[in-house]
Amino acid sequence: MPTRLDRLVRATPAARERVVDAARALCIVVVSLWHWALSVTHRAADGALVMPNPVDTVPGSWLATWVLQVMPLFFVVGGYAHLAAWERAQAVGISAGRFVGERLRRLLWPTAAWAAVWIAGELVAAAMPGPHRWMWQWFPGYLVPLWFVGVYGVLICLVPLTATLHARAGATTLAVLVLLLGGGSVLARGLGITAAAWLTAAVVWVFCHQLGYWWRSSDLGGRPLAVRSAVALTGLATLVILTGWAGFPRSMVATAAAAESNLFPTNAAIAALAVFQLGLLAVVTPAARRLLRRPAVWKPVVALNAVAMTVFVWHMTAYLVVLWAYERSGHTLIAEPSAAWWAQRWLWVAAPFAVLVGLVAVFARVESAARRGRGG
């Protein structure tokens, strides 16, 4: 593995935008750490595991979600990467069907391996004597992150269409999506039309993905600081307006005390967050590019991206193994973000990480095979 990793590091093309890879790796790390260390996971009255976050009870913590809710940025990064791959595919004559199939394989093979293991385990447990509770009954939070796989897969299927629209209309496509977001928000929030809320949610993720196209084609990271800052300020100002005057929740993650969430169904606040986060990334791009030229910095980015989907689908399994061991050893999960809860945060980073390393060692070969595909 070290030899292969060194080979990948040395083979990095000079023109590659390493900031995109670093942003993808950062998103995976933040998602994992948020679920492990910033979820107040405990047993509910019926014995099920629940994992609310502490945003409700920690004053001002909603502001941290404007940076740490990285799923919008992940879709923006995906748009950049997919447009780059699409352009390469077009240059060598790869068909749209083959392109979509290869990108879906990278997404779905690691997910299928995870699902096969868990389904087999569930069926064995269900066949044993005594009552059985399915995963979605006793730990529904375990399955929540997997919504990403479905939405991301749909966006991959749409790349031939959306990339063509971008090539022909450019930023006009983004403007149309913004208008659709505005209209959908009025229908959903102003008139209470539920269907409009879910249609708006679909537009949000298309917008985030399309924003990645614009990032690539405009070379945003290479623009003057004033332009890059303007993108960040535009996103920030829109967030302030939506959360301060338009009634959108301030937290970018769902909270137990709030009746409404920006994420389910996804609304315009998440689209504004994507613009804000892209602007922040663009502001630091020149410095990040210089930093990522250093092998000691670039090598971990390459390593993590090589197993990104494996980490994503298995990080909650690693967490569950630690939860099981913690309770089996006689400890009780803390149900509120008390001083004792904060004092344990190191444990809920170190222990799941150790388990995840073992899981990645076993299942990363599936992702590696998916990347090789038919070409070997």
N, C-alpha and C positions, 0 to 999 in steps of 0.2 A: 504493500500500500504506500509506504513512503516513496518508493521509486516511482510508482505511477503518479503520485501527487506532485513530486518534483518535476516530472515530465509535463504534466498539465500546466504547472506554473511557468516553466520555461517556454511552453508553446503558446502562451497568451499573445495574440496579435497586438502590435503596437497601437493600432487604431481602436482597440476595444475600449468601450466606455466602462471602466472598472467601477465607477460609482454606482452603476446599475446593479452589478453583482453584489457590491457591498451593501446597498440598500435592501436587496432581497434577503441577504444573510441576516442583516439587522432585524428585519421584520420577523423572521422565523425565531430569532432569539427573544425578541420582545414578547411575541405571542406565547412562547413556552414559559418564560419567566412570569408573565402576568397570570397564567393559569396556575402555575405552581405556587408562587409566593404571594400574590395579591388577590387570592380568592379565599374567603373565609369559609372553607369547606368544613361542614359539620353534619351531624345526623339530625334530620327533622323528626317531628313527633311520630311519624309512621315508620321511622327507621331508615328512610331513604337518605342518600347523600345529596346535599344541596351545596352550591358553591357561589353564594352572592359575593359581590366585591364590596370593599369598605368605603366606597365613594359617598354613600349616604351618611356615614357617621364621622368621617374625617373632614373637618371644615376646609373648603377650598380645593379638595382633591379632584373635583371635577375638571379643574384646569389642567391637571396632569394628563387627562384623557385626550386633550387636544394634541398631545405629542405621542402618547403611548397607545392610542387606538390606531394601529398601523395598517389595518386591513385596507383602507382606501389607498394608501401608498403602495401596498402590495399589488393591487390591481393596476395602478399607474405603472409600476415597474414591469408588470406582466405585459402591458400594452407596448412599452418600449421594446421589450425582448421579442415579443411576437412580431412586431413590425420588422425588426432586424432580421429575424428568421424568415419571414415571408419574402423580404427583398432578396435574400440569398437564394431561397427556393425558386423565385421567379427568374433569377439570373441564370440558373442551371437547368431550367425547364422542368422542375418538379411540379406535378399537378396539384391542384387545390385539395383533392381527395387524399392524396398521399401525405401532403403537408399536415392536414388536420389529423389524419390517423397517427402520424408520428408524434405530434404534440400531445394528443390524447393518451397515447401509450405511456408517455413519461408521467402523466398525471394519474392514470388509472391503474397501472400495474402495481405500484406501491400500495395504493388504496385497496386493491383487490387482495393482495397478500395479507394486509391487516384484517380485512373483512373475513377472509377464509379462516384465519386463526380464531377470531372471535366467534364466528358462527359455529365452528366445530366445537369450541369450548361450551357455548350455550347449549348446543344439542346434547352434548355428553352430560352436562349438568341437569338438563330437563329429563333425561332418561333415567337418572338415578332416583332411588326411592325418596319420598318426602316432597314437600312443596317446593316450587321453583318460582323465583321472581326474575323476569327478563331484565336485561340491562336497562332498557328505557323506563322500567318501573322503579328500580332502586338507585339509579345514578343517571338521570336523563342528561345532566350537564356534560357527561362524557361524550355524547353524540353531537352536541351543539356545534362544535367547531367544524364538523364535516359539511355544513351547508356550503362552505367555501368550495369544496370539490365540485358540487353540482353547478354552481354559478360560474366558476372558472371554466369548467368544461363547456358550457354553453357559449361563453365568449370565445373560446378556441374555435368552436365550430363556425362562429360568425366572422373569424378573421378574414377569409377571402372577400367577404362583402364589406366589412368595415374598413379594411385596409384600402380597398378600391375606392370607397367613398372618400377616405382621407386623401388619397392621391389626386382625386378629381376636385374636391371641394376644400380640403385643408381645414383651416380654422372655422370655416362656415359650418362645418358639421358640428363642431363644438357649440357654436352659437345656437343652432337649431335644437340641440340637446338641452341647452340652458333654458330655452323658451318652453320646451316640453316639461322640464322640471318645474318651472314657474307655474305653468298652467295646471299641471298635475297637483302641485301643492295647494293651489287655490281650490280645486275641486275636492281634494281629500280633506283639507283642514277647514276650509271656509264653508263648504257645502256638505261635508260629512259623507262623501261617496267613498265607501271602503275599497271598491275595485280600483279607483283612481290611485289610492295609496300604494297598492301592490304593483300597478303599472309604473308608477313613479319610481318604485324601488328598482325595477328592472332598468329603467333609464339611468338611474344613478350609477349602476355598475358599468353600463356601457359608456357613460360619460367618463368615469375614472379610467377605463381601459383606453378610450379614445384620447384622453389627456396624455397618456403615455406615448401615443403616436405623435402628438404635437411636440412633446418633449424631444423626441428623437429628431424629427424633421426640422425643427427650429434651432437645434443645437442650443437649447436654453442654458445649459451649463457654461457655454462659451460666450454668452451675451454680457454686455456691461453690467456692473453691479446694480445700477439704477433699475435696469429691466428686471433682473432677477429679484430684487427687493420688491419691485412693484407687484410681481406675481404673489409673493408671500403676503404683502399688505392687502391685496385684493381679497385673498382667501380669508385673512384674519378679519377684515372689515365686514365681510359677508357673514362670517360666523357670529360676530358681535351683534349684527343687526338681527339675524335669525333667532339667536338665543336671548337677546336682550329686549327686543321689541316685537318679534313675530311669534313668540310663545313656544319656540322649539326648546326641548330640554338642553340644559347646559352640558350635561355629561354626554360624552360620545360613546359610552357603554351603557347597557341596561342596568338599572338599579332596582332593588327590591321595593323601595318606597315610592318610586315614580310610576304613575299610571301609563306613561308613554315612553317609548324608546326611540332614539334616532336610528337604531340599527334594524329593528324588526317592527314594521316594515321600514326599510331603509329610506331616508328622506333627503331633502335638499341640504341639510346641515352636513351630512357625510360627504356630499359633492363639494361643498365649500371647504371642508376639512382636507379633502384631496388636493385642492388648489393650494391651500395654506402649506401643507406638508411638502408638496412639490417645490413651492417657492423656497422653503427653508433648505431643502436639499440642493436646489440650484445655487443658493447663496454660498453654501460651503463647498460647492463642487470644485473650484480651482484648488483650494487647499487639500481637499480629499483626493483629488487626482495625484497631487505630488506625494501624499502620504502612501497611497496605494501602489506607487511605483516601487516601494521598498518590499523586497521579498518576504521579510519577516511579518509584514502586515498583510500582504496579498495572499500568502499561502493559506492562512486560516480561512479567508474568504472563499478561496477555491475549494478547500476541503468541505466547508459547510454547504456550499451550493451543490456539491456532488451528491449530497445525501439529504437535500432540503425536504423533499416530500416524505422521505422515510422519517425524518425528525418530526415533521408535522403530524403524520398520522399515528406515530407511536408515542409522542410525548405525554399524552394523557394516560396511556397504558403504564408508562413508567411511574407516573404520579399515583395511579391506582395501586400499584404494587407497594409503594411506600405507605399509602394510606392503610392498606391491609396489614402490613407489618407493624405499623404504629399502633393500630388498635389491638392487634393480636398480642402485643407486648404489654398490654394493660393500660395504655394511655387513652385519654378521652380527647376528642377533637374539640378545640376551643371555638365557641359559637359567636364570638364578637371580637373586634380588633382591639383587645386589651393590651396592656404592657407585656403580658406573658405571650400573647399572640405575636407581637412585633419581635420579641426576643427570639422566637423560633424561626424567623424568616430565613436564616442561613441554612437551617436544616432542610427547609422545603425548596431550597435551590440545590444544595449539594447532593442530597439523597436521590431525588428523581433524576438528576444529571448522571449519577453513577449507574443507575439502572438503565437509563436511555443509552448510554455508551454500549452496554451489552446488547441491547435490542438492535441498535444500529449495526453492530458487528455482525449480527445474524442476518438482518433483512436488507442491508444496503445493497447486497448483490442483486436484488430484484430491481432496484432503481438503476443500477449500473447496466443490467441487461436491457432494460427499457430504453436507455439512452443509446446503446449500441444498435439495437433493432436488427433489421434484416442485413444491414451492411457489415455487421461484425465489428 
